[in-house]
Amino acid sequence: MKQLLGINLGNRYELLEIIGVGGMAVVYKGRDNVLNRLVAVKILKPEFNADEEFVKKFQKESQAAASLSHPNIVNVFDVGYSSEVHYIVMELVTGNTLRDYLNKMQGFMKEDAIINIAIQISSALSQAHQNEIVHRDIKSQNILINEQGSVKVADFGIARAATTATIVNTKEVIGSVHYSSPEQARGGFVDARSDIYSLGILLYELATKTLPFEGDSPVTIALKQIKDEMPSPLMINSEISEGLASIIHKMTEKMPNDRYQNIEEVIQDLKILKGDKSFIVPFQTYDNHETAVLPKITEEELMAYQTKKRAPVTSNVTSEPTKKKLFGLSEKKVNTTLAILAALVLAMIIFGIVAIGKFQDIFKIDSVEVPNVVDMPVAEAVSVLNELGLKTDTTEYRVHNDIEVDHVISQSVVEGEKVKAGYTVKLVISSGGVQSIIPNVKQQTLTEAKVMIENDGFTLGEVTYEFNELPEGMILSQTPKSGIKMPQGTVVDVVVSQGPETNSVIVPSLETKSIREAESTLNSIGLKLGEITYQASETIEKDKVITNSKIGSEVDLGTYVSIVVSSGSETSTEATEETTEGYSSELNVKVIIETDKFVNDTETIKIEMLQGDQRTTIYENVHAKSEGPEFLIQTTVKGTGSAKLLVYYGDVLQLQQDIQF
């Protein structure tokens, strides 16, 4: 490959140093000069540039990988062509590959660590498989462990869209042969279950620090993947549980139909095992396999492999005459003897079948009629069947929108059918409705977050507010967290930033609010309700705020805000005074006292009510400047109609305020 260090791809990505070399590409550490960040740049090797079909596939699959967004997947930022090279720009992960991590480790990895790594890789594959992308090259070299200990799955560059018409690659087997599934090794049909097989090989490697199949050539290893029995990791590492070994066994079954059918099933069993080390996956294989595609391996290679596996056989029969003189009999007599023996054996078999039938009639086993347990809780269904002498298999879970979680979706034997006691009825259990990945709405506006949440089938829940350095209106946090799979319809609560906390606030307009609403609004932003005065209004409804003090002004928290409240139109006020004459009502009066108007350090505050010619003192007390720049006096008065409050600081009239009973 020509020297690329120092060049700028697309006038943006500067190549700094080589950090990895693979079968198809070279990986450089680079700098994105637009966003001023370090990135990893994967460049396709020149020998692949001439293959137009491969280049198209490379670009298509890279763009597909760029659509994936998951905390356990290395992000793909850009795909392009520049300076006669095809490249992918990816997230630069600082850390080690899982292979390097294993090599540096003393002793075997702890089982809980294996499970945690497996769940993270499975979670990444789940995201890919949901987008119909099969990785096809899961191996320890493609799994990165960052400095925080999190797993990142890399190199989706050779993944291909996993449609129902998956293309069979007859030119070459893609993927590292040590981890290749049997169908991948023979160049056949590959779907998401191939990734499950490769992950099973990887888990074997984590448990034992070795690979299950080795050989002196890729063909030899591929043949072992196809033909040889998978060894148990317990043979090398007896410290792991039988449960983990059983999960690995099921993941690495030769036939795809015998494996886990989707990665979510793997995650489910790993999580069960994490909490219950006695858990073991039931061993089950199926004899009714669909017709399998024969291995795309040459006859010579297959024969050579089979010959190597056979033990040498020594025979005393070395000549044709000897064959024809077996035990001194001619070939014709031998054939006659064999025919007679075959007839005798057949007769004995027929006799045995008849005898067994009569024997069973004597000791006939009662049959059991299977009841309907669909839609029952699984525990109840198992109990009902067990009481009838039937066994149950409850290992299969499926997503279901209508059947509740842990309730039976279906049963292998229909209601009313009769079976022998001890028969195993397989139950399919609901894992809940359709599930989706919770979106990441952090640092989005509330409107944007609502759209994202609802587009993914979830519901926006409680919205709370907190002061924060983030701009006002941006989402601070969410519950549940993003990236996890939850049933659609799950409620997502969010916390929204109110911006940085300050000691001042802008006074809002309280027009048309009730007194209670006005006080609540002021309290919510750290202000207090001050004086309330009444004034007739032809436009504002009675008992609603006409205006308030300090609208639009920036004031300190705790400041009192006065309001003017409508007493109704003048006509209705006069009518009210006439109709209420002679009836007394009680009114709560609030008056703000401003100490900067005190002449002395202390002043006598007196409040009088003037109604007609009658003057009544309703409050009188001594107050000091030390009580603060302003404070509130509240008192209760009784009267009818309208009146006027007169507020004196000492002997000086400072304030007049109209009130309405």
C-alpha positions as CSV (number, residue, x, y, z in Angstrom):
1,M,0.0,0.0,0.0
2,K,1.3,3.5,-0.9
3,Q,2.4,5.8,1.9
4,L,-0.7,7.5,3.3
5,L,0.6,8.9,6.6
6,G,0.1,12.7,6.8
7,I,-2.4,13.0,3.9
8,N,-5.9,14.5,4.4
9,L,-8.7,12.3,3.1
10,G,-11.6,14.4,1.8
11,N,-9.7,17.5,3.0
12,R,-10.9,16.5,6.5
13,Y,-9.3,13.4,7.9
14,E,-5.5,13.6,8.6
15,L,-3.9,10.1,9.0
16,L,-1.5,10.1,11.9
17,E,-0.3,6.5,12.5
18,I,-1.1,2.9,11.7
19,I,-2.8,1.2,14.7
20,G,-3.9,-2.1,13.1
21,V,-3.8,-4.3,10.0
22,G,-6.5,-6.8,9.0
23,G,-7.2,-9.1,6.2
24,M,-9.0,-6.5,4.1
25,A,-8.0,-3.2,5.6
26,V,-5.4,-1.1,7.4
27,V,-6.6,1.0,10.4
28,Y,-5.1,4.4,11.0
29,K,-5.4,6.8,14.0
30,G,-6.6,10.0,12.5
31,R,-7.8,13.5,13.3
32,D,-11.1,15.0,12.1
33,N,-10.0,18.6,11.4
34,V,-13.6,19.8,11.1
35,L,-14.7,18.6,14.5
36,N,-11.2,18.6,16.0
37,R,-11.4,15.1,17.4
38,L,-9.4,11.9,17.1
39,V,-10.9,9.1,15.0
40,A,-10.0,5.7,13.6
41,V,-9.9,5.5,9.8
42,K,-10.1,2.1,8.1
43,I,-8.7,2.0,4.6
44,L,-9.5,-0.8,2.2
45,K,-6.4,-2.6,0.9
46,P,-5.5,-1.8,-2.8
47,E,-5.9,-5.4,-3.9
48,F,-9.6,-5.2,-3.3
49,N,-10.1,-1.9,-5.2
50,A,-10.1,-3.7,-8.6
51,D,-13.0,-5.9,-7.5
52,E,-16.0,-3.6,-8.4
53,E,-18.5,-6.0,-6.9
54,F,-16.6,-6.2,-3.6
55,V,-16.2,-2.3,-3.5
56,K,-19.9,-1.8,-3.9
57,K,-20.5,-4.4,-1.2
58,F,-18.0,-2.7,1.1
59,Q,-19.6,0.7,0.6
60,K,-23.1,-0.6,1.1
61,E,-22.3,-2.6,4.2
62,S,-20.3,0.3,5.7
63,Q,-23.3,2.7,5.2
64,A,-25.5,0.1,6.8
65,A,-23.1,-0.1,9.8
66,A,-23.2,3.7,10.0
67,S,-26.9,3.5,10.7
68,L,-26.3,1.5,14.0
69,S,-26.3,3.5,17.2
70,H,-25.6,1.6,20.4
71,P,-23.3,2.0,23.4
72,N,-21.7,-1.3,22.7
73,I,-21.0,-0.7,19.0
74,V,-18.1,1.3,17.7
75,N,-19.8,4.3,16.0
76,V,-19.2,4.7,12.2
77,F,-19.1,8.5,11.4
78,D,-18.4,8.6,7.7
79,V,-17.8,6.5,4.6
80,G,-16.0,7.9,1.5
81,Y,-13.5,7.7,-1.3
82,S,-10.5,10.0,-1.6
83,S,-6.9,9.8,-2.9
84,E,-7.8,6.5,-4.7
85,V,-8.7,4.8,-1.4
86,H,-12.0,3.7,0.0
87,Y,-12.3,4.5,3.8
88,I,-14.5,4.3,6.8
89,V,-14.2,6.8,9.7
90,M,-15.0,5.4,13.1
91,E,-15.0,6.2,16.8
92,L,-11.5,5.8,18.2
93,V,-11.7,3.5,21.2
94,T,-8.8,3.7,23.7
95,G,-8.2,0.3,25.2
96,N,-7.4,-3.3,24.3
97,T,-8.9,-5.9,22.1
98,L,-10.5,-8.8,24.0
99,R,-7.8,-11.0,22.6
100,D,-5.0,-8.8,24.2
101,Y,-7.0,-8.6,27.4
102,L,-7.1,-12.4,27.6
103,N,-3.4,-12.7,26.8
104,K,-2.5,-10.4,29.7
105,M,-4.8,-12.1,32.2
106,Q,-3.3,-14.4,34.9
107,G,-5.5,-17.6,35.2
108,F,-9.0,-18.0,33.9
109,M,-11.6,-15.2,33.6
110,K,-14.3,-15.2,36.3
111,E,-17.7,-16.5,35.2
112,D,-19.5,-13.2,36.1
113,A,-17.1,-11.3,34.0
114,I,-17.7,-13.7,31.1
115,I,-21.4,-13.3,31.5
116,N,-21.2,-9.5,31.6
117,I,-19.1,-9.3,28.5
118,A,-21.4,-11.8,26.7
119,I,-24.5,-9.7,27.6
120,Q,-22.9,-6.5,26.2
121,I,-21.8,-8.2,22.9
122,S,-25.3,-9.8,22.6
123,S,-26.9,-6.4,23.2
124,A,-24.9,-5.0,20.4
125,L,-25.7,-7.9,18.1
126,S,-29.4,-7.5,19.0
127,Q,-29.3,-3.9,17.7
128,A,-27.6,-5.1,14.5
129,H,-30.0,-8.0,13.9
130,Q,-33.0,-5.8,14.4
131,N,-31.7,-3.7,11.6
132,E,-31.2,-6.9,9.5
133,I,-27.4,-6.7,9.7
134,V,-25.4,-9.8,10.4
135,H,-21.8,-9.2,11.7
136,R,-20.3,-12.4,10.2
137,D,-16.9,-11.9,11.9
138,I,-17.4,-12.0,15.7
139,K,-14.0,-12.8,17.2
140,S,-11.9,-11.6,20.2
141,Q,-9.8,-9.4,17.9
142,N,-13.0,-7.5,16.9
143,I,-14.2,-6.9,20.5
144,L,-12.7,-3.8,22.2
145,I,-12.6,-3.1,25.9
146,N,-12.3,0.7,26.6
147,E,-10.6,2.3,29.6
148,Q,-13.9,2.3,31.5
149,G,-14.2,-1.5,31.0
150,S,-17.1,-1.3,28.6
151,V,-17.4,-3.6,25.6
152,K,-17.4,-2.2,22.0
153,V,-18.1,-4.4,19.0
154,A,-16.0,-3.3,16.0
155,D,-15.7,-4.1,12.3
156,F,-19.2,-4.3,10.9
157,G,-17.4,-3.5,7.6
158,I,-17.9,-7.1,6.3
159,A,-21.5,-7.4,7.6
160,R,-24.2,-7.8,5.0
161,A,-27.9,-7.1,5.2
162,A,-29.6,-10.2,6.5
163,T,-32.6,-10.4,4.2
164,T,-34.7,-13.5,3.5
165,A,-32.7,-13.9,0.3
166,T,-29.3,-14.0,1.9
167,I,-26.7,-14.3,-0.8
168,V,-24.4,-17.4,-0.8
169,N,-20.8,-16.4,-1.2
170,T,-19.2,-19.0,-3.4
171,K,-16.0,-17.1,-4.0
172,E,-14.6,-17.1,-0.5
173,V,-15.7,-17.8,3.1
174,I,-16.0,-14.5,4.9
175,G,-15.1,-14.5,8.6
176,S,-12.2,-15.9,10.6
177,V,-12.3,-19.7,10.3
178,H,-11.7,-20.3,14.0
179,Y,-15.1,-18.7,14.8
180,S,-17.0,-19.5,11.6
181,S,-20.3,-21.3,11.9
182,P,-20.6,-24.6,9.9
183,E,-22.8,-22.9,7.3
184,Q,-20.4,-20.0,7.0
185,A,-17.4,-22.4,6.7
186,R,-19.1,-24.2,3.8
187,G,-20.0,-20.8,2.1
188,G,-23.7,-21.5,2.5
189,F,-26.8,-19.6,3.8
190,V,-25.9,-17.3,6.7
191,D,-28.3,-15.5,9.0
192,A,-28.3,-14.1,12.5
193,R,-27.8,-17.6,14.0
194,S,-24.4,-17.6,12.5
195,D,-23.4,-14.7,14.8
196,I,-24.8,-16.7,17.7
197,Y,-22.5,-19.6,16.8
198,S,-19.4,-17.3,16.5
199,L,-20.3,-15.7,19.9
200,G,-20.5,-19.2,21.4
201,I,-17.0,-19.9,20.2
202,L,-15.9,-16.6,21.7
203,L,-17.4,-17.5,25.1
204,Y,-15.6,-20.9,24.9
205,E,-12.4,-18.8,24.4
206,L,-13.2,-16.5,27.3
207,A,-13.8,-19.6,29.6
208,T,-10.7,-21.6,28.5
209,K,-8.3,-19.1,26.9
210,T,-8.1,-21.5,24.0
211,L,-10.1,-22.1,20.8
212,P,-12.1,-25.4,20.4
213,F,-10.8,-26.2,16.9
214,E,-7.2,-26.0,15.7
215,G,-5.5,-27.2,12.6
216,D,-2.6,-26.8,10.2
217,S,-4.7,-25.0,7.6
218,P,-7.9,-23.0,7.3
219,V,-9.5,-25.9,5.4
220,T,-8.7,-28.3,8.2
221,I,-10.2,-26.0,10.8
222,A,-13.3,-25.4,8.6
223,L,-13.8,-29.1,8.3
224,K,-13.6,-29.5,12.1
225,Q,-16.2,-26.7,12.5
226,I,-18.5,-28.7,10.1
227,K,-17.9,-32.3,11.3
228,D,-16.3,-32.5,14.8
229,E,-18.2,-32.4,18.1
230,M,-17.8,-29.3,20.1
231,P,-15.7,-29.9,23.2
232,S,-17.0,-28.9,26.6
233,P,-15.2,-26.0,28.2
234,L,-15.5,-27.8,31.5
235,M,-12.7,-30.2,30.3
236,I,-10.3,-27.3,30.5
237,N,-11.8,-25.0,33.1
238,S,-13.8,-26.9,35.8
239,E,-14.5,-23.7,37.7
240,I,-17.2,-22.5,35.4
241,S,-20.8,-23.6,36.0
242,E,-22.6,-26.4,34.0
243,G,-25.1,-23.7,33.1
244,L,-22.5,-21.6,31.2
245,A,-21.2,-24.7,29.5
246,S,-24.8,-25.6,28.5
247,I,-25.4,-22.1,27.0
248,I,-22.2,-22.4,25.0
249,H,-23.2,-25.9,23.9
250,K,-26.6,-24.6,22.6
251,M,-25.0,-21.6,20.9
252,T,-22.6,-23.9,19.0
253,E,-24.9,-26.6,17.7
254,K,-23.9,-27.6,14.1
255,M,-27.5,-27.2,12.8
256,P,-28.9,-23.6,13.0
257,N,-32.3,-24.9,14.0
258,D,-30.8,-26.5,17.1
259,R,-29.2,-23.3,18.3
260,Y,-30.8,-20.3,20.0
261,Q,-33.1,-18.8,17.3
262,N,-32.4,-15.2,18.2
263,I,-29.9,-13.3,20.2
264,E,-32.6,-12.1,22.7
265,E,-32.9,-15.8,23.8
266,V,-29.2,-15.8,24.6
267,I,-29.4,-12.6,26.6
268,Q,-32.4,-14.0,28.6
269,D,-30.5,-17.2,29.5
270,L,-27.3,-15.3,30.4
271,K,-29.3,-13.0,32.7
272,I,-31.0,-16.0,34.4
273,L,-27.6,-17.7,34.9
274,K,-26.2,-14.5,36.3
275,G,-28.8,-14.7,39.2
276,D,-29.0,-18.5,39.5
277,K,-25.8,-20.5,38.9
278,S,-27.8,-23.8,39.1
279,F,-29.6,-22.9,35.9
280,I,-28.9,-25.3,33.0
281,V,-30.2,-25.1,29.5
282,P,-32.2,-28.2,28.6
283,F,-30.4,-30.3,25.9
284,Q,-32.6,-30.9,22.9
285,T,-31.8,-31.7,19.3
286,Y,-34.3,-32.3,16.4
287,D,-34.2,-35.2,14.0
288,N,-36.6,-33.5,11.5
289,H,-34.0,-31.2,10.1
290,E,-34.7,-29.5,6.8
291,T,-32.6,-30.5,3.9
292,A,-29.1,-29.0,4.5
293,V,-26.9,-27.4,1.9
294,L,-23.8,-29.7,1.4
295,P,-20.5,-28.2,2.3
296,K,-18.8,-26.2,-0.5
297,I,-15.5,-28.1,0.1
298,T,-13.7,-30.1,-2.5
299,E,-14.1,-33.9,-2.5
300,E,-10.4,-34.3,-2.3
301,E,-10.2,-32.2,0.9
302,L,-13.1,-34.0,2.5
303,M,-11.7,-37.5,1.6
304,A,-8.3,-36.5,2.9
305,Y,-9.9,-35.4,6.2
306,Q,-12.0,-38.5,6.6
307,T,-9.0,-40.7,5.8
308,K,-6.9,-39.0,8.4
309,K,-9.6,-39.5,11.1
310,R,-9.9,-43.3,10.4
311,A,-7.8,-45.6,12.5
312,P,-5.7,-48.1,10.5
313,V,-7.6,-51.4,9.9
314,T,-5.7,-54.7,9.7
315,S,-7.4,-57.5,7.7
316,N,-6.5,-61.2,7.4
317,V,-8.7,-61.5,4.2
318,T,-6.2,-60.7,1.5
319,S,-7.3,-62.6,-1.5
320,E,-10.4,-63.2,-3.6
321,P,-10.2,-67.0,-3.2
322,T,-10.2,-66.7,0.5
323,K,-13.4,-64.5,0.3
324,K,-15.1,-67.2,-1.7
325,K,-14.2,-69.9,0.8
326,L,-15.5,-68.5,4.0
327,F,-15.4,-71.3,6.7
328,G,-14.9,-73.8,3.9
329,L,-18.3,-73.0,2.2
330,S,-18.8,-72.0,-1.3
331,E,-20.1,-68.5,-2.1
332,K,-23.5,-69.9,-3.1
333,K,-24.0,-71.8,0.1
334,V,-23.0,-68.8,2.1
335,N,-25.7,-66.7,0.4
336,T,-28.3,-69.4,1.0
337,T,-27.4,-69.6,4.7
338,L,-27.6,-65.8,5.1
339,A,-31.0,-65.7,3.5
340,I,-32.3,-68.4,5.9
341,L,-30.9,-66.5,8.9
342,A,-32.5,-63.2,7.7
343,A,-35.9,-64.9,7.4
344,L,-35.6,-66.3,10.9
345,V,-34.7,-62.9,12.3
346,L,-37.7,-61.3,10.5
347,A,-40.0,-63.9,11.9
348,M,-38.7,-63.3,15.5
349,I,-39.2,-59.5,15.1
350,I,-42.8,-60.0,13.9
351,F,-43.5,-62.4,16.8
352,G,-42.0,-60.0,19.2
353,I,-44.2,-57.1,18.0
354,V,-47.3,-59.2,18.4
355,A,-46.2,-60.4,21.8
356,I,-45.4,-56.9,23.0
357,G,-48.8,-55.7,21.8
358,K,-50.6,-58.4,23.9
359,F,-48.3,-57.7,26.8
360,Q,-49.3,-54.0,26.7
361,D,-53.0,-55.0,26.6
362,I,-52.5,-56.9,29.9
363,F,-50.6,-54.0,31.5
364,K,-52.3,-51.1,29.7
365,I,-51.2,-47.6,30.8
366,D,-54.1,-45.1,31.2
367,S,-54.1,-42.1,28.9
368,V,-54.5,-38.5,30.1
369,E,-56.7,-35.9,28.3
370,V,-54.7,-32.7,28.0
371,P,-56.5,-29.6,29.2
372,N,-56.3,-26.1,27.8
373,V,-53.7,-24.0,29.7
374,V,-53.3,-21.2,27.1
375,D,-53.4,-17.7,28.7
376,M,-52.8,-19.2,32.2
377,P,-49.9,-17.9,34.3
378,V,-47.0,-20.3,33.7
379,A,-46.8,-21.5,37.3
380,E,-50.5,-22.3,37.3
381,A,-50.3,-24.1,33.9
382,V,-47.4,-26.3,35.1
383,S,-49.3,-27.1,38.3
384,V,-52.4,-28.2,36.4
385,L,-50.4,-30.4,34.0
386,N,-48.3,-31.9,36.8
387,E,-51.4,-32.9,38.8
388,L,-52.5,-34.9,35.8
389,G,-49.2,-36.7,35.7
390,L,-47.8,-34.8,32.7
391,K,-44.4,-33.1,32.5
392,T,-43.7,-29.7,31.1
393,D,-41.1,-27.9,29.1
394,T,-41.2,-24.1,29.7
395,T,-37.9,-23.0,28.1
396,E,-39.3,-21.2,25.1
397,Y,-40.3,-17.5,25.4
398,R,-41.7,-15.3,22.7
399,V,-42.7,-11.7,22.3
400,H,-46.5,-11.3,22.3
401,N,-48.6,-8.1,22.3
402,D,-51.8,-9.6,23.7
403,I,-50.7,-12.3,26.2
404,E,-49.3,-11.0,29.5
405,V,-45.7,-11.6,30.6
406,D,-45.2,-15.1,32.0
407,H,-48.5,-16.4,30.7
408,V,-48.8,-19.3,28.2
409,I,-49.1,-18.4,24.5
410,S,-49.5,-22.0,23.2
411,Q,-49.1,-25.7,24.1
412,S,-47.6,-28.5,22.0
413,V,-50.6,-30.8,22.6
414,V,-54.1,-29.4,21.8
415,E,-56.9,-29.4,24.3
416,G,-58.8,-32.7,24.4
417,E,-56.0,-34.8,22.9
418,K,-55.1,-38.0,24.9
419,V,-51.5,-38.8,25.8
420,K,-49.7,-41.3,28.1
421,A,-49.0,-40.3,31.7
422,G,-45.5,-38.8,31.9
423,Y,-45.7,-37.2,28.4
424,T,-43.9,-33.8,28.2
425,V,-46.1,-30.9,27.0
426,K,-44.1,-28.0,25.6
427,L,-45.4,-24.6,26.6
428,V,-44.5,-21.3,24.8
429,I,-44.4,-18.4,27.3
430,S,-45.0,-14.7,26.7
431,S,-42.1,-12.4,27.3
432,G,-44.4,-9.4,26.9
433,G,-45.3,-7.1,24.0
434,V,-43.2,-5.9,21.1
435,Q,-40.0,-4.3,22.6
436,S,-38.0,-1.4,21.3
437,I,-34.8,0.3,22.4
438,I,-35.4,3.3,24.7
439,P,-34.1,6.4,22.7
440,N,-31.5,8.8,24.1
441,V,-33.3,12.1,24.6
442,K,-30.7,13.8,26.7
443,Q,-29.8,17.4,25.6
444,Q,-32.9,17.5,23.4
445,T,-35.8,20.0,23.9
446,L,-38.9,18.7,25.5
447,T,-40.8,18.9,22.1
448,E,-38.0,16.9,20.4
449,A,-37.9,14.4,23.2
450,K,-41.7,13.8,23.0
451,V,-41.5,13.1,19.2
452,M,-38.5,10.7,19.6
453,I,-40.2,8.8,22.5
454,E,-43.5,8.5,20.8
455,N,-41.9,7.5,17.4
456,D,-40.3,4.5,19.1
457,G,-43.7,3.4,20.6
458,F,-43.2,4.8,24.1
459,T,-45.1,7.4,26.1
460,L,-43.8,10.6,27.6
461,G,-44.4,10.4,31.4
462,E,-43.7,12.8,34.3
463,V,-41.8,16.0,33.4
464,T,-39.9,17.7,36.3
465,Y,-37.6,20.7,36.3
466,E,-34.2,21.3,37.9
467,F,-31.6,24.1,37.9
468,N,-28.6,23.1,35.8
469,E,-25.8,24.5,33.7
470,L,-27.4,23.1,30.6
471,P,-29.5,25.7,28.7
472,E,-33.1,26.1,29.8
473,G,-35.5,23.7,28.3
474,M,-32.9,20.9,27.6
475,I,-33.4,17.3,28.9
476,L,-31.1,16.6,31.8
477,S,-31.9,12.9,32.4
478,Q,-34.5,10.2,31.6
479,T,-35.9,7.1,33.3
480,P,-35.6,4.4,32.0
481,K,-32.1,5.0,30.6
482,S,-31.5,4.9,26.9
483,G,-30.2,1.9,25.0
484,I,-32.1,-0.7,26.9
485,K,-34.9,-2.8,25.4
486,M,-38.4,-2.3,26.9
487,P,-42.0,-3.1,25.9
488,Q,-43.6,-0.5,23.7
489,G,-45.9,1.7,25.7
490,T,-43.4,2.0,28.6
491,V,-43.6,5.5,30.2
492,V,-40.4,7.5,29.9
493,D,-40.0,10.2,32.6
494,V,-37.7,13.2,31.9
495,V,-36.0,16.0,33.9
496,V,-35.8,19.3,32.2
497,S,-33.2,22.1,32.9
498,Q,-34.3,25.4,34.2
499,G,-30.9,26.9,33.3
500,P,-28.3,28.0,35.9
501,E,-29.8,28.9,39.3
502,T,-29.6,32.6,40.1
503,N,-30.6,35.0,42.9
504,S,-32.9,37.1,40.7
505,V,-35.9,36.5,38.5
506,I,-38.1,38.4,36.0
507,V,-41.5,39.4,37.3
508,P,-44.2,37.9,35.0
509,S,-47.6,39.5,34.2
510,L,-50.4,38.0,36.3
511,E,-53.2,39.5,34.3
512,T,-56.6,37.6,34.4
513,K,-55.3,35.1,37.0
514,S,-57.3,34.5,40.2
515,I,-55.6,35.6,43.4
516,R,-54.8,31.9,44.2
517,E,-53.3,31.4,40.8
518,A,-51.3,34.6,41.0
519,E,-49.8,33.6,44.4
520,S,-49.0,30.1,43.1
521,T,-47.2,31.5,40.0
522,L,-45.1,33.9,42.1
523,N,-44.2,31.2,44.6
524,S,-43.1,28.8,41.9
525,I,-40.4,31.3,40.8
526,G,-39.3,32.4,44.2
527,L,-41.5,35.5,44.7
528,K,-44.2,36.4,47.2
529,L,-47.6,37.9,47.0
530,G,-47.8,41.4,48.4
531,E,-50.6,44.0,48.6
532,I,-53.9,43.3,47.1
533,T,-56.0,46.2,46.1
534,Y,-59.4,46.3,44.3
535,Q,-60.5,48.4,41.4
536,A,-63.6,48.4,39.2
537,S,-63.0,47.1,35.7
538,E,-65.3,46.9,32.6
539,T,-63.0,44.4,30.9
540,I,-61.5,42.1,33.6
541,E,-63.8,39.6,35.3
542,K,-64.5,40.1,39.0
543,D,-61.8,38.7,41.4
544,K,-59.3,38.4,38.5
545,V,-56.0,40.3,38.4
546,I,-56.0,43.5,36.4
547,T,-52.3,44.2,36.7
548,N,-49.4,43.7,39.1
549,S,-46.3,45.6,40.1
550,K,-42.8,45.3,38.6
551,I,-43.9,43.5,35.4
552,G,-40.8,42.6,33.3
553,S,-38.3,43.8,36.0
554,E,-35.5,41.7,37.3
555,V,-35.9,41.4,41.1
556,D,-34.3,39.5,43.9
557,L,-35.8,36.2,45.0
558,G,-38.3,36.7,47.9
559,T,-39.5,40.1,46.6
560,Y,-43.2,41.0,47.2
561,V,-45.3,41.7,44.2
562,S,-48.5,43.7,44.6
563,I,-51.6,43.0,42.5
564,V,-54.7,45.0,41.6
565,V,-57.8,42.8,41.5
566,S,-61.1,43.6,39.6
567,S,-64.1,44.3,41.8
568,G,-66.3,44.0,38.7
569,S,-67.8,46.8,36.6
570,E,-68.8,50.0,38.5
571,T,-72.5,49.2,37.9
572,S,-72.2,45.8,39.5
573,T,-70.1,47.2,42.3
574,E,-72.8,49.7,43.1
575,A,-75.5,47.0,43.0
576,T,-73.4,44.8,45.2
577,E,-73.0,47.6,47.8
578,E,-76.8,48.1,47.8
579,T,-77.6,44.4,48.1
580,T,-74.9,43.8,50.8
581,E,-75.7,46.8,52.9
582,G,-76.3,45.8,56.4
583,Y,-74.3,42.5,55.9
584,S,-70.8,42.3,57.3
585,S,-68.0,40.2,55.6
586,E,-64.4,39.5,56.5
587,L,-61.4,40.5,54.4
588,N,-57.7,39.5,54.7
589,V,-55.6,42.6,54.2
590,K,-51.9,42.5,53.1
591,V,-49.7,45.6,53.3
592,I,-46.0,45.8,52.3
593,I,-43.9,48.0,54.5
594,E,-40.7,49.6,53.0
595,T,-38.2,50.3,55.7
596,D,-36.1,52.7,53.5
597,K,-38.9,55.2,54.1
598,F,-38.4,55.1,57.8
599,V,-37.3,58.5,59.3
600,N,-35.9,56.8,62.4
601,D,-34.4,53.4,63.1
602,T,-37.8,52.4,64.4
603,E,-41.2,53.6,63.5
604,T,-44.8,53.0,64.7
605,I,-46.8,51.5,61.8
606,K,-50.5,52.2,62.0
607,I,-53.2,51.1,59.6
608,E,-56.6,52.7,59.6
609,M,-59.7,51.8,57.7
610,L,-61.8,54.7,56.5
611,Q,-65.4,54.0,55.6
612,G,-67.6,57.0,55.0
613,D,-66.9,59.3,57.9
614,Q,-65.9,56.4,60.2
615,R,-62.2,55.8,60.9
616,T,-61.1,52.6,62.6
617,T,-57.5,51.6,63.6
618,I,-57.0,47.9,62.6
619,Y,-53.3,47.6,63.2
620,E,-50.6,49.5,65.2
621,N,-47.1,48.2,66.2
622,V,-43.5,49.3,66.3
623,H,-41.1,48.0,63.6
624,A,-37.4,48.4,63.0
625,K,-35.2,48.9,59.9
626,S,-33.3,45.8,60.9
627,E,-36.4,43.7,59.9
628,G,-35.2,44.0,56.3
629,P,-35.7,46.3,53.3
630,E,-39.4,45.3,53.2
631,F,-41.8,43.1,55.1
632,L,-45.4,42.1,54.9
633,I,-48.2,42.9,57.4
634,Q,-51.3,40.8,57.3
635,T,-54.5,41.5,59.2
636,T,-58.2,40.8,59.0
637,V,-61.0,43.4,58.9
638,K,-64.8,43.3,58.8
639,G,-67.1,45.5,56.9
640,T,-69.5,46.0,54.0
641,G,-69.2,47.6,50.6
642,S,-66.0,49.5,49.9
643,A,-63.5,51.1,52.1
644,K,-60.0,52.7,52.1
645,L,-56.9,51.7,54.1
646,L,-54.6,54.4,55.3
647,V,-51.0,53.4,56.2
648,Y,-49.0,55.6,58.5
649,Y,-45.2,55.5,59.2
650,G,-45.2,57.4,62.5
651,D,-47.4,60.4,61.8
652,V,-46.8,60.4,58.1
653,L,-49.4,59.0,55.7
654,Q,-47.4,56.8,53.3
655,L,-50.0,54.7,51.5
656,Q,-53.7,54.6,50.6
657,Q,-55.3,51.4,49.4
658,D,-58.9,50.7,48.3
659,I,-60.5,47.5,49.5
660,Q,-63.8,45.8,48.6
661,F,-65.8,43.6,51.0
